[in-house]
Amino acid sequence: MTFTKNSRIAQSYAVLILAGRMTIDSVPNVGNLRAVVTEILTGEQTVA
């Protein structure tokens, strides 16, 4: 499964992390989900 910055699940995890409810380590490492959430949070593009 491939996620993008526009994927609702990736955006939801980013919001939860910014709110202090989760950490990046608690994001499931499924497909590129963790990388995309990191990309949303840092504003940098990651290479998969």
N, C-alpha and C positions, 0 to 999 in steps of 0.2 A: 504494500500500500504506500502510495506517495502523497505526502501532504505539502501544502503551499502556505505562504503567509496569509492567504485568504481562507484557508480551511478553518471552519468554525471551532473545531476541537483545539487546534493550535492556538487560536486567539483566546479561547476560554482558559487554557492552561496559563497563558501569559498574564491574563488578568488576575488569576488566582495567585500567581507568584508575586506580582506587583502589589497585591493586597496583603501579602504576608501569610496567606493561607496554605501555601505549598512551597516547595523548593524545586529547583530544576532536577534534582536527583529523584524526586517522586514522580516525575513525568515518565510514563512508560516508554521504554526504548523499542518502540514498534516502528518499523520502516524508518523514515527520517523525521519522525515526530519531534523527538528531543532536539535535533539539530534545527528544525524550523522554529521551535519555541525559543531557542537560544538566539536565533537570527532576529526574531521579532523583538526580543528584549534588548539586544545589543545594537540593532540596526545595521549589523554587518552581514554580508552574504557568506554562508558557509559552503564549502565544497564537499559534496557527498561522494 
